[in-house]
Amino acid sequence: MTPFMEKIMKKTERINDMLIFLNNKKSFNLSDLMERYSISKSTALRDVQSLEQIGMPIYSELGRNGKYEILASSILSPIFFTVDEMYALYFCLLTLNGYKTKPFEIENIVLENKFSNILPENVRNNILIMNQVLSLEVTNHSNFSPYLKEILQGIFTEKVYRLTYLKKEKKKQLIAQFIRIQSKFGQWYAKIFNFTTEKIQILRCDKILSVIEINDFKSKKLEELLNYIGDFHKEHDAINFTIIVNKEGKDFFTKENYPSMKIHNDNENFLITGYFNKGEEDFIANYFLKFGQSIISISPVMLKKLIYDKAKFIEEHLNSL
């Protein structure tokens, strides 16, 4: 190795060690670097410039010791990745493309730009090819949910909010603490604790119109709420059902199902068991209507009638066209 290459390698190793050394620090002085690495002041200044170029969030303060502050909103990441790990990270970014809105929309764009800018040319070329040849089946999210980031941060910090949301095209308000968000069937949903009813309920995130933090209610521990949501949904007068379907119905169930239902093998067919609460009749009828001729039997009879009436309504609508 030539002296020039040795010099380059030495600086690279020093910069990498600086990232580790400065991680979790709020500030540092040039003298800290000069003493730790036995370098001159001019070399320390050039190293600081190198740290800034690779994205270290620092700014200088006036003073003879050359003091630098590190922004608290950023995290230094002294982690080194193999090429395959880089591919894996980019693969994760690609899986987000099917979502119209994401909890950290702008940050994802910045992350992808930073990520691509630091890659070696051959890896960057392979990632461009990955974009062209890799197709992921992701349920398309067509509705815009502007508060995903606030919801997720509210979960972390156990905050209480006054929410305004749309229900059947009418504005409603409630006091709530967010517990969980999930992506399901092309929509974002939030599970919340309603402080008025003292019950857990589910809201579609795109229906939320405003999220305002309040201090009038004492928040609950997230661990307590997570333990509570397992059995929150079933009410005392819920209606149990059993539906037998063939393999085609089992395939549909695999693609779309809800926590209130399970499926079991039943010889050559499959048994779907579950429940629905009063007020959810329209939802459950619409759901099982999608199974079409894959349904073999329905119990109770009232659920069969709900599905039949829904199919009849659709038939009448089609005949009127």
C-alpha positions in Angstrom: 0.0 0.0 0.0 1.3 3.4 -0.9 1.9 6.1 1.7 -1.0 8.1 0.2 -3.4 5.2 0.5 -2.2 4.6 4.1 -3.0 8.2 4.8 -6.5 7.9 3.3 -7.2 4.7 5.3 -6.0 6.3 8.5 -8.3 9.3 8.1 -11.3 7.0 7.3 -10.7 4.9 10.4 -10.3 8.1 12.5 -13.6 9.6 11.1 -15.4 6.3 11.8 -14.1 6.2 15.3 -15.1 9.9 15.8 -18.7 8.9 15.0 -18.6 6.4 17.8 -16.8 8.7 20.2 -19.2 11.6 19.7 -22.4 9.4 19.8 -24.7 10.6 22.6 -22.6 13.7 23.2 -24.3 17.1 23.3 -21.1 19.0 22.4 -17.4 18.7 22.0 -14.3 20.9 21.5 -11.5 20.7 18.9 -9.2 20.0 21.8 -11.1 16.8 22.6 -10.4 15.6 19.1 -6.7 16.8 19.1 -6.0 15.0 22.4 -7.8 11.7 21.6 -6.3 11.3 18.1 -3.0 13.1 18.5 -3.7 15.5 15.6 -3.1 19.1 15.0 -5.7 21.8 15.1 -5.8 22.2 11.3 -6.3 18.4 11.0 -9.1 18.5 13.6 -10.8 21.3 11.7 -10.7 19.3 8.4 -12.1 16.3 10.2 -15.0 18.3 11.5 -15.7 19.4 7.9 -15.6 15.7 6.9 -18.1 14.9 9.7 -20.4 17.7 8.4 -20.2 16.4 4.8 -21.4 12.9 5.9 -24.4 14.4 7.6 -23.4 14.9 11.3 -25.7 17.6 12.6 -23.3 20.0 14.2 -22.9 23.8 14.4 -20.0 25.8 15.8 -20.0 28.3 18.7 -17.5 31.2 19.1 -14.6 30.5 21.4 -10.9 29.9 21.5 -11.4 26.1 22.1 -13.5 25.6 19.0 -16.7 24.4 20.6 -19.3 22.5 18.6 -22.9 21.7 19.5 -24.6 18.5 18.3 -28.3 18.8 17.5 -30.4 16.8 19.9 -33.0 16.0 17.2 -30.6 13.7 15.3 -29.0 10.4 16.1 -25.5 9.5 15.0 -25.3 6.0 13.7 -21.9 4.4 14.0 -23.1 1.2 12.2 -21.5 -0.4 9.2 -23.4 -2.4 6.7 -22.5 -5.2 4.3 -23.7 -4.9 0.7 -26.5 -7.5 1.3 -27.6 -5.5 4.4 -27.9 -2.4 2.2 -30.0 -4.4 -0.3 -32.2 -5.5 2.6 -32.7 -2.0 3.9 -33.6 -0.7 0.4 -36.0 -3.6 0.0 -37.8 -2.4 3.2 -38.1 1.1 1.7 -39.6 -0.4 -1.5 -42.4 -2.1 0.6 -43.6 1.4 1.6 -44.4 2.5 -2.0 -48.0 1.1 -1.9 -49.0 3.5 0.9 -50.4 6.9 0.0 -49.5 8.2 3.4 -46.9 7.0 5.9 -46.1 8.0 9.5 -42.8 9.6 8.4 -43.6 10.7 4.8 -40.9 13.4 4.3 -38.3 11.5 6.4 -38.7 8.5 4.2 -38.0 10.5 1.1 -34.9 12.1 2.8 -33.8 8.7 4.0 -34.0 7.2 0.5 -32.0 10.1 -1.0 -29.3 9.9 1.7 -29.2 6.1 1.3 -28.7 6.2 -2.4 -26.1 9.0 -2.3 -23.7 7.1 0.0 -23.8 3.8 -2.0 -20.9 2.6 -4.2 -21.7 2.9 -7.9 -22.1 -0.8 -8.5 -24.5 -1.2 -5.5 -26.5 1.9 -6.7 -26.8 0.3 -10.2 -28.1 -3.0 -8.7 -30.7 -1.1 -6.7 -31.9 0.7 -9.8 -32.3 -2.8 -11.4 -34.2 -3.9 -8.2 -36.7 -1.1 -8.8 -37.4 -2.4 -12.3 -37.6 -6.1 -11.7 -39.0 -6.4 -8.2 -42.8 -6.2 -7.9 -44.3 -6.4 -4.4 -48.0 -7.2 -3.8 -49.1 -4.4 -1.5 -52.7 -3.4 -0.9 -53.0 0.1 -2.4 -53.8 2.8 0.1 -55.9 5.4 -1.8 -57.1 7.5 1.2 -54.9 10.3 2.7 -54.3 10.1 6.5 -52.5 13.3 7.5 -52.0 12.5 11.2 -50.1 9.2 11.2 -46.9 10.7 12.6 -48.7 12.5 15.4 -50.6 9.4 16.2 -47.4 7.3 16.5 -45.6 9.9 18.5 -48.7 10.2 20.8 -48.5 6.4 21.4 -44.8 6.7 22.4 -45.4 9.6 24.8 -48.8 8.4 26.2 -50.5 11.8 25.4 -54.3 12.5 25.5 -56.0 14.3 22.6 -59.2 15.9 21.6 -60.1 14.3 18.3 -62.4 15.6 15.6 -63.5 12.9 13.1 -66.1 12.1 10.5 -68.7 9.5 11.2 -71.4 9.0 8.5 -70.4 12.4 7.1 -71.0 14.2 10.4 -68.3 15.7 12.6 -67.8 14.1 16.0 -65.5 14.9 18.9 -64.0 12.7 21.6 -61.2 12.6 24.2 -58.8 9.8 23.5 -55.4 8.2 23.9 -53.9 6.3 21.0 -52.9 2.7 21.6 -52.1 1.2 18.2 -52.1 1.9 14.5 -52.4 -0.7 11.8 -52.6 -1.0 8.0 -55.4 -3.4 6.9 -57.2 -3.8 3.6 -56.0 -0.6 2.1 -56.8 1.6 5.1 -55.0 2.9 8.2 -56.8 2.2 11.5 -56.2 3.5 15.0 -57.2 1.8 18.2 -57.9 4.4 20.9 -59.1 4.5 24.5 -62.2 6.8 24.7 -62.1 8.6 28.1 -65.8 9.4 27.9 -67.1 5.9 27.4 -64.0 4.3 29.1 -63.9 1.8 26.2 -61.5 1.0 23.4 -62.7 1.7 19.9 -61.3 1.8 16.3 -61.2 4.8 14.0 -60.2 5.0 10.4 -57.3 7.4 10.3 -58.3 9.1 7.1 -61.6 10.1 8.9 -59.6 12.0 11.6 -59.9 15.8 11.0 -57.9 17.2 13.9 -55.6 16.0 16.7 -55.2 18.5 19.6 -53.2 17.6 22.7 -55.0 18.4 26.0 -53.9 18.1 29.7 -57.4 17.8 31.4 -57.2 14.0 31.6 -54.5 11.8 33.2 -53.1 9.5 30.5 -53.0 5.7 31.0 -49.8 3.6 30.8 -49.4 2.1 27.3 -48.6 -1.3 28.8 -52.0 -1.3 30.6 -53.9 -0.4 27.5 -52.1 -3.0 25.3 -53.1 -5.7 27.8 -56.7 -4.5 27.7 -57.2 -4.5 23.9 -57.2 -8.3 23.6 -60.8 -8.7 24.6 -62.2 -5.2 24.3 -64.4 -5.8 21.2 -66.9 -8.5 22.2 -70.0 -7.1 24.0 -72.3 -9.1 26.3 -75.1 -9.4 23.6 -72.8 -10.2 20.7 -74.1 -12.8 18.2 -72.0 -15.9 17.5 -71.8 -17.4 14.0 -70.6 -20.5 12.3 -70.1 -20.6 8.5 -68.8 -23.5 6.5 -66.9 -22.7 3.3 -64.9 -24.6 0.6 -61.2 -24.1 -0.3 -62.1 -21.0 -2.4 -63.7 -19.5 0.7 -60.7 -20.4 2.8 -58.4 -18.6 0.3 -60.6 -15.5 0.6 -60.5 -15.7 4.4 -56.7 -15.8 4.4 -56.6 -12.6 2.4 -59.2 -10.7 4.5 -60.3 -11.5 8.0 -60.8 -9.8 11.4 -59.8 -10.5 15.0 -63.4 -11.4 15.8 -63.2 -14.6 13.6 -61.2 -17.7 13.2 -61.0 -20.6 10.7 -60.6 -24.3 11.3 -60.3 -27.4 9.1 -63.6 -29.4 8.9 -62.8 -32.5 6.9 -62.6 -31.3 3.3 -64.1 -27.9 4.1 -63.4 -25.1 6.5 -65.3 -23.7 9.5 -65.3 -20.0 10.1 -66.4 -19.1 13.7 -66.7 -15.7 15.3 -69.1 -13.1 16.5 -70.5 -9.6 15.6 -71.9 -7.0 17.9 -75.3 -5.3 17.5 -74.9 -2.5 15.1 -72.4 -4.4 13.0 -75.0 -6.3 10.9 -74.4 -4.3 7.8 -70.6 -4.8 8.0 -70.8 -8.6 8.6 -73.4 -9.1 5.8 -71.2 -7.2 3.3 -68.1 -9.2 4.4 -69.7 -12.6 3.9 -71.4 -11.6 0.7 -67.9 -11.4 -0.9 -67.6 -15.2 -0.3 -70.2 -15.9 -3.0 -70.8 -19.5 -3.9 -67.9 -20.7 -1.7 -70.3 -20.7 1.3 -71.8 -24.1 2.1 -73.8 -23.3 5.2 -74.7 -20.4 7.5 -75.7 -20.3 11.2 -77.6 -18.6 12.7 -80.5 -18.2 10.3 -80.7 -14.4 11.0 -77.2 -14.0 9.6 -78.2 -16.0 6.5 -81.2 -13.6 6.1 -78.9 -10.5 6.5 -76.7 -11.8 3.7 -79.7 -12.7 1.5 -81.3 -9.3 2.0 -78.0 -7.6 1.0 -77.7 -9.7 -2.2 -81.4 -9.0 -3.0 -80.8 -5.3 -2.6 -77.8 -5.5 -5.0 -79.9 -7.5 -7.5 -82.7 -4.9 -7.4 -80.2 -2.1 -8.0 -78.6 -3.9 -11.0 -82.1 -4.5 -12.5 -82.9 -0.8 -12.2 -79.9 0.2 -14.2 
